[in-house]
């Protein structure tokens, strides 16, 4: 039983990572260096902490991008 749970958890983790990678592709950043991508994400994380206006702005951009694909 524990093996099944571990397998399920690993599959869920893998699926999540694949989906997150898809976001990188969707953003047009597929061919950028990993260090640049990580830097962008760290910078964004710092900027949105405690800044609801910035968070709202970025959510709107993302929602629009998803809307253009019908997702």
Jmol script that loads the backbone (N, CA, C; Angstrom):
load data "model"
ATOM      1  N   UNK A   1       0.829  -1.197   0.000  1.00  0.00           N
ATOM      2  CA  UNK A   1       0.000   0.000   0.000  1.00  0.00           C
ATOM      3  C   UNK A   1       0.869   1.255   0.000  1.00  0.00           C
ATOM      4  N   UNK A   2       1.928   1.263   0.793  1.00  0.00           N
ATOM      5  CA  UNK A   2       2.800   2.430   0.844  1.00  0.00           C
ATOM      6  C   UNK A   2       3.466   2.674  -0.506  1.00  0.00           C
ATOM      7  N   UNK A   3       3.804   1.588  -1.205  1.00  0.00           N
ATOM      8  CA  UNK A   3       4.400   1.733  -2.527  1.00  0.00           C
ATOM      9  C   UNK A   3       3.435   2.403  -3.498  1.00  0.00           C
ATOM     10  N   UNK A   4       2.175   2.028  -3.426  1.00  0.00           N
ATOM     11  CA  UNK A   4       1.168   2.616  -4.308  1.00  0.00           C
ATOM     12  C   UNK A   4       1.031   4.107  -4.040  1.00  0.00           C
ATOM     13  N   UNK A   5       1.047   4.485  -2.786  1.00  0.00           N
ATOM     14  CA  UNK A   5       0.952   5.901  -2.437  1.00  0.00           C
ATOM     15  C   UNK A   5       2.180   6.659  -2.916  1.00  0.00           C
ATOM     16  N   UNK A   6       3.335   6.063  -2.756  1.00  0.00           N
ATOM     17  CA  UNK A   6       4.565   6.700  -3.211  1.00  0.00           C
ATOM     18  C   UNK A   6       4.539   6.851  -4.724  1.00  0.00           C
ATOM     19  N   UNK A   7       4.098   5.816  -5.424  1.00  0.00           N
ATOM     20  CA  UNK A   7       4.008   5.859  -6.874  1.00  0.00           C
ATOM     21  C   UNK A   7       3.017   6.936  -7.316  1.00  0.00           C
ATOM     22  N   UNK A   8       1.890   6.993  -6.640  1.00  0.00           N
ATOM     23  CA  UNK A   8       0.877   8.006  -6.958  1.00  0.00           C
ATOM     24  C   UNK A   8       1.436   9.412  -6.728  1.00  0.00           C
ATOM     25  N   UNK A   9       2.127   9.609  -5.628  1.00  0.00           N
ATOM     26  CA  UNK A   9       2.706  10.916  -5.309  1.00  0.00           C
ATOM     27  C   UNK A   9       3.754  11.307  -6.344  1.00  0.00           C
ATOM     28  N   UNK A  10       4.570  10.336  -6.761  1.00  0.00           N
ATOM     29  CA  UNK A  10       5.591  10.622  -7.773  1.00  0.00           C
ATOM     30  C   UNK A  10       4.957  10.986  -9.107  1.00  0.00           C
ATOM     31  N   UNK A  11       3.904  10.277  -9.483  1.00  0.00           N
ATOM     32  CA  UNK A  11       3.209  10.584 -10.732  1.00  0.00           C
ATOM     33  C   UNK A  11       2.598  11.979 -10.686  1.00  0.00           C
ATOM     34  N   UNK A  12       2.018  12.316  -9.555  1.00  0.00           N
ATOM     35  CA  UNK A  12       1.419  13.640  -9.390  1.00  0.00           C
ATOM     36  C   UNK A  12       2.494  14.725  -9.487  1.00  0.00           C
ATOM     37  N   UNK A  13       3.632  14.493  -8.847  1.00  0.00           N
ATOM     38  CA  UNK A  13       4.748  15.437  -8.881  1.00  0.00           C
ATOM     39  C   UNK A  13       5.274  15.605 -10.312  1.00  0.00           C
ATOM     40  N   UNK A  14       5.412  14.490 -11.008  1.00  0.00           N
ATOM     41  CA  UNK A  14       5.898  14.533 -12.391  1.00  0.00           C
ATOM     42  C   UNK A  14       4.933  15.310 -13.273  1.00  0.00           C
ATOM     43  N   UNK A  15       3.656  15.045 -13.117  1.00  0.00           N
ATOM     44  CA  UNK A  15       2.631  15.753 -13.908  1.00  0.00           C
ATOM     45  C   UNK A  15       2.701  17.255 -13.654  1.00  0.00           C
ATOM     46  N   UNK A  16       2.855  17.644 -12.409  1.00  0.00           N
ATOM     47  CA  UNK A  16       2.940  19.063 -12.057  1.00  0.00           C
ATOM     48  C   UNK A  16       4.160  19.705 -12.709  1.00  0.00           C
ATOM     49  N   UNK A  17       5.291  19.021 -12.689  1.00  0.00           N
ATOM     50  CA  UNK A  17       6.506  19.558 -13.293  1.00  0.00           C
ATOM     51  C   UNK A  17       6.361  19.708 -14.801  1.00  0.00           C
ATOM     52  N   UNK A  18       5.710  18.759 -15.432  1.00  0.00           N
ATOM     53  CA  UNK A  18       5.471  18.846 -16.880  1.00  0.00           C
ATOM     54  C   UNK A  18       4.583  20.057 -17.186  1.00  0.00           C
ATOM     55  N   UNK A  19       3.555  20.245 -16.392  1.00  0.00           N
ATOM     56  CA  UNK A  19       2.668  21.393 -16.590  1.00  0.00           C
ATOM     57  C   UNK A  19       3.416  22.706 -16.395  1.00  0.00           C
ATOM     58  N   UNK A  20       4.279  22.770 -15.385  1.00  0.00           N
ATOM     59  CA  UNK A  20       5.054  23.991 -15.147  1.00  0.00           C
ATOM     60  C   UNK A  20       6.020  24.259 -16.298  1.00  0.00           C
ATOM     61  N   UNK A  21       6.616  23.203 -16.833  1.00  0.00           N
ATOM     62  CA  UNK A  21       7.470  23.357 -18.009  1.00  0.00           C
ATOM     63  C   UNK A  21       6.689  23.891 -19.196  1.00  0.00           C
ATOM     64  N   UNK A  22       5.451  23.459 -19.318  1.00  0.00           N
ATOM     65  CA  UNK A  22       4.591  23.951 -20.388  1.00  0.00           C
ATOM     66  C   UNK A  22       4.349  25.446 -20.287  1.00  0.00           C
ATOM     67  N   UNK A  23       4.332  25.965 -19.075  1.00  0.00           N
ATOM     68  CA  UNK A  23       4.167  27.406 -18.894  1.00  0.00           C
ATOM     69  C   UNK A  23       5.371  28.167 -19.444  1.00  0.00           C
ATOM     70  N   UNK A  24       6.546  27.610 -19.266  1.00  0.00           N
ATOM     71  CA  UNK A  24       7.766  28.228 -19.806  1.00  0.00           C
ATOM     72  C   UNK A  24       7.669  28.305 -21.328  1.00  0.00           C
ATOM     73  N   UNK A  25       7.227  27.215 -21.939  1.00  0.00           N
ATOM     74  CA  UNK A  25       7.072  27.174 -23.394  1.00  0.00           C
ATOM     75  C   UNK A  25       6.020  28.183 -23.831  1.00  0.00           C
ATOM     76  N   UNK A  26       4.879  28.205 -23.145  1.00  0.00           N
ATOM     77  CA  UNK A  26       3.781  29.104 -23.480  1.00  0.00           C
ATOM     78  C   UNK A  26       4.211  30.563 -23.387  1.00  0.00           C
ATOM     79  N   UNK A  27       5.108  30.856 -22.462  1.00  0.00           N
ATOM     80  CA  UNK A  27       5.585  32.231 -22.290  1.00  0.00           C
ATOM     81  C   UNK A  27       6.623  32.615 -23.348  1.00  0.00           C
ATOM     82  N   UNK A  28       6.994  31.664 -24.199  1.00  0.00           N
ATOM     83  CA  UNK A  28       7.966  31.961 -25.246  1.00  0.00           C
ATOM     84  C   UNK A  28       9.401  31.934 -24.771  1.00  0.00           C
ATOM     85  N   UNK A  29       9.652  31.215 -23.681  1.00  0.00           N
ATOM     86  CA  UNK A  29      10.986  31.202 -23.073  1.00  0.00           C
ATOM     87  C   UNK A  29      11.689  29.859 -23.199  1.00  0.00           C
ATOM     88  N   UNK A  30      11.223  29.010 -24.080  1.00  0.00           N
ATOM     89  CA  UNK A  30      11.744  27.646 -24.214  1.00  0.00           C
ATOM     90  C   UNK A  30      13.256  27.599 -24.392  1.00  0.00           C
ATOM     91  N   UNK A  31      13.813  28.511 -25.144  1.00  0.00           N
ATOM     92  CA  UNK A  31      15.228  28.414 -25.498  1.00  0.00           C
ATOM     93  C   UNK A  31      16.141  29.306 -24.643  1.00  0.00           C
ATOM     94  N   UNK A  32      15.588  29.882 -23.598  1.00  0.00           N
ATOM     95  CA  UNK A  32      16.410  30.706 -22.697  1.00  0.00           C
ATOM     96  C   UNK A  32      17.194  29.811 -21.741  1.00  0.00           C
ATOM     97  N   UNK A  33      18.287  30.363 -21.241  1.00  0.00           N
ATOM     98  CA  UNK A  33      19.114  29.621 -20.277  1.00  0.00           C
ATOM     99  C   UNK A  33      18.332  29.414 -18.984  1.00  0.00           C
ATOM    100  N   UNK A  34      18.570  28.278 -18.377  1.00  0.00           N
ATOM    101  CA  UNK A  34      17.883  27.960 -17.118  1.00  0.00           C
ATOM    102  C   UNK A  34      18.188  28.984 -16.033  1.00  0.00           C
ATOM    103  N   UNK A  35      19.407  29.501 -16.016  1.00  0.00           N
ATOM    104  CA  UNK A  35      19.745  30.494 -14.987  1.00  0.00           C
ATOM    105  C   UNK A  35      18.924  31.773 -15.189  1.00  0.00           C
ATOM    106  N   UNK A  36      18.658  32.139 -16.432  1.00  0.00           N
ATOM    107  CA  UNK A  36      17.812  33.304 -16.701  1.00  0.00           C
ATOM    108  C   UNK A  36      16.384  33.036 -16.223  1.00  0.00           C
ATOM    109  N   UNK A  37      15.862  31.867 -16.548  1.00  0.00           N
ATOM    110  CA  UNK A  37      14.500  31.520 -16.131  1.00  0.00           C
ATOM    111  C   UNK A  37      14.361  31.548 -14.613  1.00  0.00           C
ATOM    112  N   UNK A  38      15.337  30.971 -13.942  1.00  0.00           N
ATOM    113  CA  UNK A  38      15.288  30.963 -12.486  1.00  0.00           C
ATOM    114  C   UNK A  38      15.380  32.389 -11.941  1.00  0.00           C
ATOM    115  N   UNK A  39      16.238  33.188 -12.530  1.00  0.00           N
ATOM    116  CA  UNK A  39      16.348  34.587 -12.111  1.00  0.00           C
ATOM    117  C   UNK A  39      15.047  35.344 -12.292  1.00  0.00           C
ATOM    118  N   UNK A  40      14.386  35.122 -13.418  1.00  0.00           N
ATOM    119  CA  UNK A  40      13.092  35.766 -13.659  1.00  0.00           C
ATOM    120  C   UNK A  40      12.073  35.366 -12.601  1.00  0.00           C
ATOM    121  N   UNK A  41      12.025  34.080 -12.299  1.00  0.00           N
ATOM    122  CA  UNK A  41      11.058  33.592 -11.316  1.00  0.00           C
ATOM    123  C   UNK A  41      11.358  34.103  -9.911  1.00  0.00           C
ATOM    124  N   UNK A  42      12.623  34.129  -9.537  1.00  0.00           N
ATOM    125  CA  UNK A  42      12.993  34.645  -8.213  1.00  0.00           C
ATOM    126  C   UNK A  42      12.652  36.126  -8.115  1.00  0.00           C
ATOM    127  N   UNK A  43      12.958  36.878  -9.161  1.00  0.00           N
ATOM    128  CA  UNK A  43      12.648  38.307  -9.168  1.00  0.00           C
ATOM    129  C   UNK A  43      11.144  38.539  -9.062  1.00  0.00           C
ATOM    130  N   UNK A  44      10.374  37.785  -9.828  1.00  0.00           N
ATOM    131  CA  UNK A  44       8.914  37.932  -9.783  1.00  0.00           C
ATOM    132  C   UNK A  44       8.379  37.578  -8.401  1.00  0.00           C
ATOM    133  N   UNK A  45       8.920  36.521  -7.821  1.00  0.00           N
ATOM    134  CA  UNK A  45       8.487  36.110  -6.487  1.00  0.00           C
ATOM    135  C   UNK A  45       8.722  37.220  -5.464  1.00  0.00           C
ATOM    136  N   UNK A  46       9.863  37.843  -5.557  1.00  0.00           N
ATOM    137  CA  UNK A  46      10.180  38.949  -4.625  1.00  0.00           C
ATOM    138  C   UNK A  46       9.270  40.143  -4.863  1.00  0.00           C
ATOM    139  N   UNK A  47       8.993  40.447  -6.141  1.00  0.00           N
ATOM    140  CA  UNK A  47       8.179  41.622  -6.471  1.00  0.00           C
ATOM    141  C   UNK A  47       6.725  41.465  -6.048  1.00  0.00           C
ATOM    142  N   UNK A  48       6.188  40.250  -6.081  1.00  0.00           N
ATOM    143  CA  UNK A  48       4.765  40.096  -5.757  1.00  0.00           C
ATOM    144  C   UNK A  48       4.496  39.946  -4.262  1.00  0.00           C
ATOM    145  N   UNK A  49       5.540  39.675  -3.494  1.00  0.00           N
ATOM    146  CA  UNK A  49       5.334  39.544  -2.042  1.00  0.00           C
ATOM    147  C   UNK A  49       4.891  40.887  -1.469  1.00  0.00           C
ATOM    148  N   UNK A  50       3.680  40.915  -0.972  1.00  0.00           N
ATOM    149  CA  UNK A  50       3.162  42.127  -0.346  1.00  0.00           C
ATOM    150  C   UNK A  50       2.702  43.191  -1.326  1.00  0.00           C
ATOM    151  N   UNK A  51       2.723  42.887  -2.622  1.00  0.00           N
ATOM    152  CA  UNK A  51       2.300  43.870  -3.621  1.00  0.00           C
ATOM    153  C   UNK A  51       1.126  43.304  -4.411  1.00  0.00           C
ATOM    154  N   UNK A  52      -0.054  43.506  -3.877  1.00  0.00           N
ATOM    155  CA  UNK A  52      -1.257  42.956  -4.504  1.00  0.00           C
ATOM    156  C   UNK A  52      -1.519  43.568  -5.868  1.00  0.00           C
ATOM    157  N   UNK A  53      -1.121  44.812  -6.086  1.00  0.00           N
ATOM    158  CA  UNK A  53      -1.318  45.448  -7.385  1.00  0.00           C
ATOM    159  C   UNK A  53      -0.500  44.740  -8.455  1.00  0.00           C
ATOM    160  N   UNK A  54       0.754  44.452  -8.138  1.00  0.00           N
ATOM    161  CA  UNK A  54       1.622  43.750  -9.088  1.00  0.00           C
ATOM    162  C   UNK A  54       1.117  42.335  -9.335  1.00  0.00           C
ATOM    163  N   UNK A  55       0.680  41.681  -8.278  1.00  0.00           N
ATOM    164  CA  UNK A  55       0.158  40.324  -8.405  1.00  0.00           C
ATOM    165  C   UNK A  55      -1.074  40.316  -9.309  1.00  0.00           C
ATOM    166  N   UNK A  56      -1.970  41.262  -9.104  1.00  0.00           N
ATOM    167  CA  UNK A  56      -3.186  41.377  -9.908  1.00  0.00           C
ATOM    168  C   UNK A  56      -2.846  41.648 -11.367  1.00  0.00           C
ATOM    169  N   UNK A  57      -1.869  42.505 -11.603  1.00  0.00           N
ATOM    170  CA  UNK A  57      -1.438  42.830 -12.964  1.00  0.00           C
ATOM    171  C   UNK A  57      -0.912  41.580 -13.677  1.00  0.00           C
ATOM    172  N   UNK A  58      -0.093  40.810 -12.992  1.00  0.00           N
ATOM    173  CA  UNK A  58       0.485  39.612 -13.598  1.00  0.00           C
ATOM    174  C   UNK A  58      -0.563  38.519 -13.810  1.00  0.00           C
ATOM    175  N   UNK A  59      -1.515  38.404 -12.896  1.00  0.00           N
ATOM    176  CA  UNK A  59      -2.601  37.442 -13.067  1.00  0.00           C
ATOM    177  C   UNK A  59      -3.406  37.794 -14.319  1.00  0.00           C
ATOM    178  N   UNK A  60      -3.652  39.070 -14.533  1.00  0.00           N
ATOM    179  CA  UNK A  60      -4.410  39.493 -15.717  1.00  0.00           C
ATOM    180  C   UNK A  60      -3.665  39.149 -17.000  1.00  0.00           C
ATOM    181  N   UNK A  61      -2.361  39.342 -17.013  1.00  0.00           N
ATOM    182  CA  UNK A  61      -1.560  38.996 -18.183  1.00  0.00           C
ATOM    183  C   UNK A  61      -1.636  37.495 -18.447  1.00  0.00           C
ATOM    184  N   UNK A  62      -1.488  36.698 -17.403  1.00  0.00           N
ATOM    185  CA  UNK A  62      -1.552  35.247 -17.550  1.00  0.00           C
ATOM    186  C   UNK A  62      -2.917  34.773 -17.987  1.00  0.00           C
ATOM    187  N   UNK A  63      -3.961  35.335 -17.412  1.00  0.00           N
ATOM    188  CA  UNK A  63      -5.330  34.951 -17.779  1.00  0.00           C
ATOM    189  C   UNK A  63      -5.600  35.281 -19.233  1.00  0.00           C
ATOM    190  N   UNK A  64      -5.107  36.404 -19.692  1.00  0.00           N
ATOM    191  CA  UNK A  64      -5.278  36.768 -21.100  1.00  0.00           C
ATOM    192  C   UNK A  64      -4.562  35.767 -22.010  1.00  0.00           C
ATOM    193  N   UNK A  65      -3.346  35.371 -21.624  1.00  0.00           N
ATOM    194  CA  UNK A  65      -2.596  34.404 -22.419  1.00  0.00           C
ATOM    195  C   UNK A  65      -3.321  33.066 -22.480  1.00  0.00           C
ATOM    196  N   UNK A  66      -3.885  32.612 -21.372  1.00  0.00           N
ATOM    197  CA  UNK A  66      -4.657  31.377 -21.373  1.00  0.00           C
ATOM    198  C   UNK A  66      -5.913  31.532 -22.206  1.00  0.00           C
ATOM    199  N   UNK A  67      -6.534  32.693 -22.133  1.00  0.00           N
ATOM    200  CA  UNK A  67      -7.762  32.954 -22.902  1.00  0.00           C
ATOM    201  C   UNK A  67      -7.532  32.909 -24.400  1.00  0.00           C
ATOM    202  N   UNK A  68      -6.353  33.300 -24.835  1.00  0.00           N
ATOM    203  CA  UNK A  68      -6.041  33.287 -26.268  1.00  0.00           C
ATOM    204  C   UNK A  68      -5.958  31.869 -26.815  1.00  0.00           C
ATOM    205  N   UNK A  69      -5.748  30.893 -25.950  1.00  0.00           N
ATOM    206  CA  UNK A  69      -5.667  29.485 -26.362  1.00  0.00           C
ATOM    207  C   UNK A  69      -6.958  28.737 -26.074  1.00  0.00           C
ATOM    208  N   UNK A  70      -7.887  29.411 -25.416  1.00  0.00           N
ATOM    209  CA  UNK A  70      -9.106  28.740 -25.033  1.00  0.00           C
ATOM    210  C   UNK A  70      -8.942  27.845 -23.825  1.00  0.00           C
ATOM    211  N   UNK A  71      -7.864  28.023 -23.062  1.00  0.00           N
ATOM    212  CA  UNK A  71      -7.622  27.208 -21.853  1.00  0.00           C
ATOM    213  C   UNK A  71      -8.241  27.867 -20.651  1.00  0.00           C
TER     214      UNK A  71
END
end "model"
wireframe off; spacefill off
backbone 0.3
color backbone group
